[in-house]
Amino acid sequence: MRRWTILIMVAMSLALATAPAAAKKPDPPDPPPPPELAEVTMSLVEGADGLAGVLDMKVEESRGGVVEYLADGTGGSSPADLVLRFEGSQEHHSGLATLEPNDCDLAPLYEGIFWLQRDRNGELAAVVWHFDMNVSWNMGRKGCSWVVNERYTISSVDDRGLPEEQQLTYTNGVVSGTFNLHLYDADADEPHVDLGRTYMEFELTLPTIDG
């Protein structure tokens, strides 16, 4: 009996010696680096519709060389608050104007956005601004979800079909081109409404664009 006990103990010792070590819990991934920021300054040109304000904007470059600049109040970027002069009327507008109703009593996830794009050739390709947004959290069967109730958008018009003198350009620090003002109203029979076009000019200081 003693012999069998010794053999069993030896077998157990060998099993423990050859058992694989417990897997080490992997280290958590490093947090992503903070986004690169660029200070963007816009100012009105006398006698012209346009935009004005100073924003810290996130800078993202794709492998194809396209560069995007984004201000949405996250990642250290500024809220999308600017002055707009449209058809002679000049007002300051907020990226996010209101938050009601709010069934869930939560802060908004979605802010207004000001966005610029530079193409692979370094040319300014697009300007878009979502502002005066009305968003809300609503309680549903699957929990809280947010919705956009109303939103204004002003954006540069695609160059196709426009005469050359109305196309988007960025020369000597001045942006010029045709812009469209659009309203989205979720409660309207026709939620998407174009409010008109205007030719805009405004000064733009953007360190990584050589105007």
ZIDAJO-V175883 format. One record per residue. RES is the residue in one small letter. PSI is psi in radians with two decimals (* if undefined). OMEGA is omega in radians with two decimals (* if undefined). Layout:
BEGIN
RES_PSI_OMEGA / RES_PSI_OMEGA
END
This chain:
BEGIN
m_-0.74_3.13 / r_-0.65_-3.14 / r_-0.74_3.14 / w_-0.65_3.11 / t_-0.76_3.14 / i_-0.74_3.14 / l_-0.71_3.13 / i_-0.74_3.14 / m_-0.70_3.10 / v_-0.74_3.14 / a_-0.71_3.12 / m_-0.67_3.12 / s_-0.73_3.12 / l_-0.67_3.14 / a_-0.73_3.12 / l_-0.64_-3.11 / a_-0.57_-3.08 / t_-0.07_-3.14 / a_2.46_3.12 / p_2.52_3.12 / a_2.58_3.11 / a_2.39_-3.11 / a_2.31_3.13 / k_2.31_3.13 / k_2.19_-3.08 / p_2.59_3.09 / d_2.54_3.11 / p_2.58_-3.13 / p_2.60_3.10 / d_2.49_3.10 / p_2.59_3.13 / p_2.57_3.14 / p_2.63_3.11 / p_2.58_-3.10 / p_2.61_3.01 / e_2.40_-3.12 / l_2.53_3.06 / a_2.36_3.09 / e_2.16_-3.10 / v_2.22_3.14 / t_2.29_3.07 / m_2.52_3.10 / s_2.63_-3.07 / l_2.60_3.03 / v_2.34_-3.06 / e_2.27_3.07 / g_0.05_-3.08 / a_2.59_2.96 / d_2.66_-3.12 / g_-2.91_-3.09 / l_2.67_3.10 / a_2.50_3.10 / g_3.00_3.10 / v_2.18_-3.09 / l_2.45_2.88 / d_2.09_-3.02 / m_2.43_3.04 / k_2.49_-3.11 / v_2.18_3.12 / e_2.25_-3.14 / e_2.28_3.12 / s_2.93_3.11 / r_-0.44_3.14 / g_-0.02_3.10 / g_-0.03_3.08 / v_2.31_-3.13 / v_2.32_3.12 / e_2.51_3.12 / y_2.27_-2.98 / l_2.26_3.01 / a_2.04_-3.13 / d_0.27_3.12 / g_0.13_3.12 / t_2.83_3.08 / g_0.47_-3.12 / g_-0.05_3.13 / s_2.84_-3.11 / s_2.67_2.92 / p_2.65_-3.05 / a_1.15_-3.13 / d_2.16_-3.09 / l_2.88_2.96 / v_2.32_3.10 / l_2.20_2.94 / r_1.99_-3.08 / f_2.11_-3.10 / e_0.72_3.06 / g_-0.28_-3.14 / s_2.27_-3.05 / q_2.17_-3.14 / e_2.69_3.01 / h_2.34_-3.10 / h_2.53_3.14 / s_2.61_3.04 / g_-0.82_3.11 / l_2.01_-3.05 / a_-0.83_-3.04 / t_2.87_3.10 / l_1.45_3.10 / e_2.64_-0.17 / p_2.83_-3.10 / n_1.46_-3.08 / d_-0.39_-3.02 / c_-0.13_3.13 / d_0.82_3.14 / l_2.67_3.07 / a_2.68_-3.11 / p_2.54_3.02 / l_-0.45_-2.97 / y_2.04_3.11 / e_2.93_2.98 / g_2.82_-3.04 / i_2.38_2.90 / f_2.24_-2.95 / w_2.36_3.04 / l_2.61_3.07 / q_2.33_3.04 / r_2.25_-3.10 / d_3.12_-3.06 / r_-0.29_3.10 / n_0.02_3.13 / g_0.06_-3.12 / e_2.50_3.05 / l_2.11_-2.99 / a_-0.43_-3.07 / a_2.58_3.04 / v_2.18_-3.13 / v_2.41_3.11 / w_2.08_2.99 / h_2.21_-3.05 / f_3.04_-3.10 / d_0.88_-3.07 / m_2.45_3.00 / n_1.92_-3.11 / v_2.79_-3.14 / s_2.72_2.95 / w_2.29_3.10 / n_2.47_3.14 / m_2.20_3.11 / g_-3.01_-3.11 / r_-0.48_-3.12 / k_0.29_3.13 / g_-2.84_-3.06 / c_2.45_3.02 / s_2.61_-3.13 / w_2.62_-3.14 / v_2.66_3.00 / v_2.04_3.12 / n_-0.64_-3.10 / e_2.55_-3.11 / r_2.38_2.96 / y_2.54_3.11 / t_2.31_2.96 / i_2.30_-3.03 / s_2.62_3.05 / s_2.48_-3.11 / v_2.41_3.09 / d_2.39_-3.04 / d_-0.38_-3.09 / r_2.19_3.12 / g_-0.15_3.11 / l_2.51_3.01 / p_2.69_-3.02 / e_-0.67_-3.08 / e_-0.18_3.13 / q_0.00_-3.10 / q_2.74_-3.10 / l_2.20_3.08 / t_2.78_3.03 / y_1.77_-3.02 / t_2.28_3.11 / n_0.68_3.06 / g_0.18_-3.12 / v_2.21_3.01 / v_2.38_3.07 / s_2.64_3.12 / g_-3.14_-3.13 / t_2.30_-3.13 / f_2.59_-3.13 / n_2.40_3.07 / l_2.26_-3.03 / h_2.49_3.08 / l_2.30_2.97 / y_2.14_3.13 / d_1.86_-3.03 / a_-0.43_-3.08 / d_-0.15_-3.08 / a_2.70_3.08 / d_-0.70_3.03 / e_1.71_-2.98 / p_-0.41_-3.10 / h_2.08_-3.09 / v_2.16_3.00 / d_2.22_-3.08 / l_0.08_3.05 / g_2.93_3.11 / r_2.67_3.04 / t_2.65_3.05 / y_2.21_-3.06 / m_2.59_2.99 / e_2.30_3.04 / f_2.60_3.11 / e_2.46_-3.13 / l_2.13_3.05 / t_1.93_-3.08 / l_1.87_-2.97 / p_-0.58_-3.05 / t_0.14_2.98 / i_2.15_3.11 / d_1.77_-3.10 / g_*_*
END
